[in-house]
Amino acid sequence: MKIIKLQNKNVILTDDSDVFVQQLPGNSTNIEIGGFDTSVKISFEGYSVELITSEVTATRIEPAAEIPFVGTSANLADLLSESFFFKIVGSGGGGGGDASASNQLIQISELQNQTLILSEIKESLLNQDEILSKNQLIMDNILKIIKTQQLFINQILTS
């Protein structure tokens, strides 16, 4: 599941294929950790949504790129309360959390994403190098065939 904050400040949930699942308003009255640190419960006016932390694979605040999520329920609660929802003043708390811990989690996720991208680039370059080496061997063989044909043609012409 992905959590996405749209430019209009609403928050949506999608599956891992980016298929819309649910829309959540941008204001929350309470964000709390539930289920023995396995979920995060987001409460709104009259209803709530419980997110299973292990099912959250990524977050995104539009227009920025998606960031893989690799944290605990506490990390998710901090991230949601600091970056995804604004709290309604005087309505009973809101998950608070340490902003620096949330920022560190975001930075770690960004670094992991960059490391993954660099790893994919390295693999792509290694594949391209292998292809170039094979192409060079093919070109060398073609050159040998052409030289052999030239020798054969010269023998026919001289005989």
BELPEPE-V175765 format. One line per field, one symbol per residue. phi: phi as a letter, one per 30 degrees, with the letter a starting at -180 (. if undefined). psi: psi as a letter, one per 30 degrees, with the letter a starting at -180 (. if undefined). burial: # if it has 24 or more other C-alpha atoms within 12 Angstrom, else .. Layout:
BEGIN
phi=???
psi=???
burial=???
END
This chain:
BEGIN
phi=.ccbcdddidcbcbddcidecacbddcbcabbdbhhicabcccbdiabbccdedcdcabacdcdddbdcbbcddddddddddccbcdddicjjlihjddddddddddddddddddddddddeddddddddddddddddddddddddddddddddddddc
psi=kkkkjlfgflklklafggkkekkklfkkfkklklhhhflkkjkajfllkkkjeffjfllkjkgllkkkkhaleeeeeeeefefekkkkkgghahfcljeeeeeeeeeeeeeeeeeeeeeeeeeeeeeeeeeeeeeeeeeeeeeeeeeeeeeeeeeeef.
burial=######....####.........##########.....######....#####.#######....######################......####....#..##..##.................................................
END
